[in-house]
Amino acid sequence: MTVPKSHPRYISLKTRDLIVDGVKKGITSEHGLIAHGRGEAFDYLIGEKTNKFAVEAIEAAAALLLLAKRPVVSVNGNAAALVPKELVKLSKIIPAKLEVNIFHSSKMRERKIKNHLIKKGAKEVLLPNTEYLKKIDHNRRFANKDGIANSDVVFVPLEDGDRCEALRNNGKKVITVDLNPLSRTAKSANVTIIDNISRAISLLIKKINHYKKYNGRILKNKIKKYDNKKILNDALERIKMSEFS
């Protein structure tokens, strides 16, 4: 669809097009359309902008990723459709490994996501194999032994709650991007960025590049001062103030 930039819903409509295109390419599940629509509703409620609580979370996320010994960026269908180039760039600057992980089981879709990321500049993309996470029963328990299974910090944008909880229960520190501050994912993660991934990931990349000049003590202090419950409460307060509430 051709949408003029003057249209008040230009960014939102173009983002929807990316998700629809992802479904057509076999990258995104049809169920991903529903998830995106739910997130878009929360984006309205936070003013469709990156708020202070999101910036604070992004700063903590940048510090945590830079201090990680074995960081991994986990990619699902929606994330691959919306910000593939940015995810590849993020993995390179940290640096971190990229690993595909999807809820609706499909080896074909996993390979398509992998090939899509490679086309966007990735050199290596891991797929889940025989390793698995404890305390989770469905397809998302599988992980790559060279990636998430052996990771210490996992960046999992647009995650589902039970896997986020499983990652925590398996000793991983989890960073997520979720527009719903009430979701299990938001509550389970160590660092929750309440923002649209299309906005948040670009700022995260900038913060990581900036924080690379800082020493470990400064980065550890940023993480120590971070309070995820406060961030979620701040996001809820912003929603309460919304004219749509």
C-alpha positions as CSV (number, residue, x, y, z in Angstrom):
1,M,0.0,0.0,0.0
2,T,1.2,3.5,-0.9
3,V,0.8,5.8,2.1
4,P,1.8,9.5,2.0
5,K,4.1,10.6,4.7
6,S,1.6,13.3,5.6
7,H,-0.9,10.7,6.7
8,P,-1.3,10.9,10.5
9,R,-1.0,7.1,10.8
10,Y,1.9,6.8,8.3
11,I,4.4,5.0,10.6
12,S,1.7,2.7,12.0
13,L,0.4,1.7,8.6
14,K,3.9,1.1,7.2
15,T,4.7,-1.1,10.2
16,R,1.5,-3.1,9.6
17,D,2.6,-3.6,6.0
18,L,5.9,-5.1,7.2
19,I,4.1,-7.6,9.4
20,V,1.8,-8.5,6.5
21,D,4.7,-8.8,4.2
22,G,6.4,-11.1,6.7
23,V,3.4,-13.4,6.6
24,K,3.5,-13.5,2.8
25,K,7.2,-14.4,2.9
26,G,6.7,-17.1,5.4
27,I,8.7,-15.4,8.1
28,T,5.9,-14.3,10.4
29,S,3.1,-16.5,11.7
30,E,-0.5,-15.4,11.0
31,H,-0.9,-15.3,14.8
32,G,1.8,-12.6,14.7
33,L,-0.7,-10.3,13.2
34,I,-2.9,-10.5,16.3
35,A,0.1,-10.0,18.6
36,H,1.1,-6.9,16.6
37,G,-2.4,-5.4,16.8
38,R,-2.5,-5.9,20.6
39,G,0.9,-4.2,20.9
40,E,-0.2,-1.3,18.7
41,A,-3.1,-0.6,21.1
42,F,-0.7,-0.2,23.9
43,D,1.5,2.0,21.8
44,Y,-1.4,4.4,21.4
45,L,-1.7,4.5,25.2
46,I,1.9,5.5,25.8
47,G,1.6,8.3,23.2
48,E,3.4,6.5,20.3
49,K,6.8,7.8,21.5
50,T,9.8,6.7,23.5
51,N,9.1,7.8,27.1
52,K,11.6,8.4,29.9
53,F,10.9,4.9,31.4
54,A,11.8,3.3,28.1
55,V,15.0,5.3,27.9
56,E,16.0,4.2,31.4
57,A,15.4,0.6,30.5
58,I,17.4,1.0,27.2
59,E,20.3,2.4,29.2
60,A,20.3,-0.6,31.6
61,A,19.9,-3.0,28.7
62,A,22.9,-1.5,26.9
63,A,25.0,-1.9,30.0
64,L,23.9,-5.5,30.6
65,L,24.6,-6.5,27.1
66,L,28.1,-5.0,27.1
67,L,29.0,-6.7,30.4
68,A,27.6,-10.1,29.2
69,K,30.1,-12.9,28.5
70,R,27.9,-14.9,26.2
71,P,25.1,-12.6,25.0
72,V,22.5,-13.8,22.5
73,V,19.9,-12.0,20.4
74,S,16.8,-14.2,20.1
75,V,14.7,-13.6,17.0
76,N,11.1,-14.5,16.3
77,G,8.9,-14.0,13.2
78,N,7.6,-10.5,14.1
79,A,11.0,-9.2,15.1
80,A,12.5,-10.5,11.9
81,A,9.8,-8.8,9.8
82,L,9.9,-5.5,11.6
83,V,13.6,-4.8,12.4
84,P,15.9,-7.4,10.6
85,K,18.7,-5.0,9.7
86,E,18.7,-3.5,13.2
87,L,18.9,-6.9,14.9
88,V,21.8,-7.8,12.7
89,K,23.5,-4.5,13.5
90,L,22.8,-5.0,17.2
91,S,24.4,-8.4,17.2
92,K,27.5,-7.1,15.5
93,I,28.1,-4.1,17.8
94,I,27.7,-6.0,21.1
95,P,28.9,-8.5,19.7
96,A,26.3,-11.3,20.3
97,K,25.1,-14.4,18.5
98,L,21.7,-14.4,16.6
99,E,19.4,-17.4,17.3
100,V,16.0,-18.0,15.8
101,N,13.2,-19.1,18.1
102,I,9.5,-19.2,17.3
103,F,6.4,-20.3,19.1
104,H,4.5,-22.0,16.3
105,S,6.8,-24.9,15.4
106,S,8.0,-24.9,11.8
107,K,11.5,-25.9,10.6
108,M,10.7,-24.3,7.2
109,R,9.9,-20.9,8.9
110,E,13.0,-21.1,11.1
111,R,15.1,-21.5,7.9
112,K,13.3,-18.7,6.2
113,I,14.0,-16.4,9.1
114,K,17.6,-17.4,9.1
115,N,18.0,-16.8,5.4
116,H,16.1,-13.5,5.8
117,L,18.6,-12.3,8.4
118,I,21.6,-13.4,6.3
119,K,20.2,-11.4,3.4
120,K,20.1,-8.4,5.8
121,G,23.8,-8.8,6.6
122,A,24.1,-11.5,9.3
123,K,27.1,-13.8,8.9
124,E,25.8,-16.6,11.2
125,V,22.4,-17.4,12.5
126,L,21.8,-20.3,14.9
127,L,18.7,-22.5,14.9
128,P,17.4,-24.4,17.9
129,N,18.6,-28.0,18.1
130,T,18.6,-30.8,20.7
131,E,19.4,-28.6,23.7
132,Y,16.4,-27.5,25.7
133,L,15.3,-25.2,28.5
134,K,13.9,-26.8,31.7
135,K,10.4,-25.9,33.0
136,I,8.8,-25.3,29.6
137,D,6.9,-27.9,27.6
138,H,6.3,-26.5,24.1
139,N,8.4,-26.0,21.0
140,R,10.2,-22.9,22.4
141,R,12.1,-25.0,24.9
142,F,14.6,-26.0,22.3
143,A,17.8,-24.0,22.0
144,N,21.2,-24.1,20.3
145,K,24.0,-25.4,22.5
146,D,26.3,-22.7,21.0
147,G,23.7,-20.0,21.6
148,I,20.9,-19.6,24.1
149,A,21.5,-22.9,25.9
150,N,25.0,-21.5,26.9
151,S,24.1,-17.8,27.2
152,D,24.2,-15.6,30.2
153,V,22.2,-12.7,28.8
154,V,19.4,-13.0,26.2
155,F,17.8,-10.1,24.4
156,V,14.3,-11.4,23.4
157,P,12.1,-8.7,21.9
158,L,8.4,-9.5,21.5
159,E,8.7,-12.6,23.7
160,D,6.0,-14.8,25.1
161,G,5.7,-15.0,28.9
162,D,6.3,-18.7,29.6
163,R,9.6,-18.7,27.7
164,C,10.7,-15.5,29.4
165,E,10.0,-17.2,32.7
166,A,11.8,-20.3,31.6
167,L,14.9,-18.4,30.5
168,R,15.0,-16.8,34.0
169,N,14.5,-20.2,35.7
170,N,17.4,-21.5,33.6
171,G,19.7,-18.8,35.0
172,K,19.6,-16.3,32.1
173,K,19.3,-12.6,32.5
174,V,16.6,-11.4,30.1
175,I,16.1,-8.2,28.3
176,T,12.8,-7.7,26.4
177,V,10.8,-5.2,24.4
178,D,7.1,-5.3,25.2
179,L,4.5,-2.6,24.9
180,N,2.3,-4.2,27.6
181,P,3.6,-3.5,31.1
182,L,1.1,-6.0,32.5
183,S,2.3,-9.0,30.5
184,R,4.0,-11.9,32.1
185,T,7.0,-11.2,29.9
186,A,7.3,-7.6,31.1
187,K,7.0,-8.8,34.7
188,S,9.4,-11.7,34.3
189,A,12.3,-10.0,32.5
190,N,15.3,-8.4,34.3
191,V,15.0,-5.4,32.0
192,T,11.7,-4.5,30.2
193,I,11.7,-1.8,27.5
194,I,8.1,-0.6,27.2
195,D,8.3,0.8,23.7
196,N,7.7,0.0,20.1
197,I,10.6,-2.2,18.9
198,S,10.9,0.0,15.7
199,R,11.9,2.9,17.9
200,A,13.6,1.2,20.8
201,I,16.2,-0.9,19.0
202,S,17.7,2.1,17.1
203,L,18.1,3.9,20.5
204,L,19.6,0.7,22.0
205,I,22.2,0.6,19.3
206,K,23.1,4.2,19.9
207,K,23.4,3.7,23.6
208,I,25.6,0.6,23.2
209,N,28.0,2.5,20.9
210,H,28.1,5.4,23.4
211,Y,28.6,3.1,26.5
212,K,31.5,1.3,24.9
213,K,33.8,4.0,26.2
214,Y,32.7,3.4,29.8
215,N,34.5,1.1,32.1
216,G,32.9,-1.9,33.8
217,R,32.4,-0.2,37.1
218,I,30.2,2.5,35.5
219,L,28.2,0.0,33.6
220,K,27.7,-2.2,36.7
221,N,26.5,0.9,38.6
222,K,23.9,1.7,35.9
223,I,22.5,-1.9,36.3
224,K,22.6,-1.7,40.1
225,K,20.5,1.5,40.1
226,Y,17.9,0.0,37.7
227,D,14.5,-1.0,39.1
228,N,12.3,-2.9,36.6
229,K,9.2,-2.8,38.8
230,K,9.5,1.0,39.0
231,I,9.8,1.1,35.2
232,L,6.6,-0.9,34.8
233,N,4.8,1.2,37.3
234,D,5.9,4.4,35.5
235,A,4.6,2.9,32.2
236,L,1.2,2.2,33.9
237,E,1.0,5.7,35.2
238,R,1.6,7.0,31.7
239,I,-1.2,4.8,30.4
240,K,-3.5,6.1,33.1
241,M,-2.8,9.7,32.0
242,S,-3.6,8.9,28.4
243,E,-6.5,10.6,26.8
244,F,-7.7,7.2,25.6
245,S,-8.0,5.8,29.2
